[in-house]
Amino acid sequence: MMLVKFLYLVYLVVPLGIVRCGSDKIIKPILACRLCDPSPLCLYGEDFDQYGCPTCNCSDPCKGHICLENEVCIIEDLICTNPPCGIKPKCVCNLRCPYGYETECSGCQVCKCKHPCRDIVCPSGQYCAVEFTNCTKISCFPTPVCEYMI
């Protein structure tokens, strides 16, 4: 367990709101913010509240970024000619697919697992099985075959 203490700084002692002093000057009080002690080490900077005060929490660039089913948000570094270039949230597929991913009609991958037997109809008394062949290519695809039930 780690004990975290907070140090509070108060910039004023007048109540919030506009206060008129004896000389008819208007004083606008400054909002008091707390300082984080220890200050968090944040990869993407600190979070701030609606008043601009630090929350003592790290900023999450994926907060509010909506991904589709089976996708997860990651942070992608932008590439540019004059660094620093910044970052952007990006949704990526979170499925582990042993036979690869389905593709849409344009040939782009979708976040859905491909199964070699999905569209195979075997004769009666047989079932579809996935056969792995010995191949010398870098990417070998499994082959669906119909086998007799034992």
KANOR-V242249 format. One line per field, one symbol per residue. burial: I if it has 24 or more other ideal C-beta (glycine too) atoms within 12 Angstrom, else O. A space follows every 50 residues. Layout:
# KANOR-V242249
burial = ???
This chain:
# KANOR-V242249
burial = OOOOOOOOOOOOOOOOOOOOOOOOOOOOOOOOOOOIOOOOOOOOOOOOOO OOOIOIOOOOOOOOOOOOOOOOOOOOOOOOOOOOOOOOIOOOIOOOOOOO OOOOOOOOOOIOOOOIOOOOOOOOOOOOOOOOOOOOOOOOOOOIOOOOOO
